Amino acid sequence: MVYRYESDEDAFLEYPRPGSDPSVPAATPPPPAGPSPSRFPTPSLPPPVRSTRPAAPAPAPTPAPAPPPQATAAPAAPRATIPLPQPATGGPRPPQNAAYRAAEPFDLPRTRRDDRRRGGRVWQALIGGTAVLVLLALCGLAVATLLQNRTGTPQAGSPTGQPVVEQSGTADGTDLDSRDTDQLALTAKEVFPGRQLVVTDGQPAYDVLKTNSSGSCAVAASGEIAELLARLGCNQVVRATLRSPDGKYLLTTGLFNLTDVASAQRARDRIRQLLDERQGRFRGMTAGDDTGAVAKAAARVGWQVRGHYIAYCLVTRADGERIASTDAKAREILYDLIEVYLNRGVLERRANGGVASQPTETPTDGITGQDGTHN
């Protein structure tokens, strides 16, 4: 149905005015002219929310003029009252002018509300304190790890010093780089303690024919080599004359004691040049009538630096013949006496009163020949 509302009172027919009788149809004006009503009813919208203000009194209706006496109006058919749909709950519809307000949350008593707020603050304090403790613990672990890493490994760019060579022995070692740190003089007994010299266990021994210790290095060299050693501070030489196990070779070997490693290295480099130019030679030490060849015959010589010492050896044939540069036995004797016995044996034991704090330069051999003439 289509409704035409002439006034607020006509809009809600299901709620008649107080005091009116719904059973008695009211006199209504005739239906207006126009198109016939629709066969399909239009669903009515829910009633709007009315204001809580009291409605203004409706104006009194103007009385209609009385019809003439001769004309009588036919009674109009009563208008059908169509009830509006009720709410889904099925309950009675509230009055249109009822006022509504949003439901408010239930207010707790002040004491309970304060207790709940106080409990929340306590939990917040506990959680915050725990987080702070965890953070402090993590920071402590990080600092401890950093300190441990700094202690265990040197920082980049910082000097780490010379590498330490692990050696057997006690902890009070001797630094062989200078006489200032190696003040104890050599002795013949230290270098050649017995009448037999065994270079390698299980190998035949060399016969030690004579030993000598002197404060003048010139007794073991001649020419400019002797002058060079004196100029570089050589103050001691300890040497011995030996016979090879097979008896075919005679040799003189020993140690020169110089000031420091630098002077020993300078002497080592200059000796080869002097020998090549025949400006000097190492002297062999005789040990009887049958050992004269070691002092006069042509020889093969070798030398090597370890700390402030120069280890040397010269080898000659026992029969006085000239020794060939390709003589493998002579080279083996030079290696056994200089590298194995003097360097790895005597000087290593001297350094290994403990551990040498700084290793010396890698030993270098100098091997050459010298003729049997005296300068």
ABEGO torsion letter per residue (X at the ends): XBBBBABAAAABAABBBBGBBAABBBBBBBBBBEBBBBABBBBBBBBBBBBABBBBBBBBBBBBBBBBAABBBBBBBBBBBBBBBBBAAGBBBBBAABBBBBBBBBBBBAAAAAAAAAAAAAAAAAAAAAAAAAAAAAAAAAAAAAAAAAAABBBBGBBAEBBBBBBBEBABBBBAABAAABABBBBAAAABABABBBABBGBBBBBBABBBBBABAAAABBEAAAAAAAAAGBABBBBBBBBBAAGABBBBBEBBBBABAAAAAAAAAAAAAAAAAGAEBBBBBBAEAAAAAAAABBBBBBBBBBEABBBBBBBBBAAGBBBBAABAAAAAAAAAAAAAAAAAAAAAAAAAABBBABBBBBBBBBBBBBBABBX
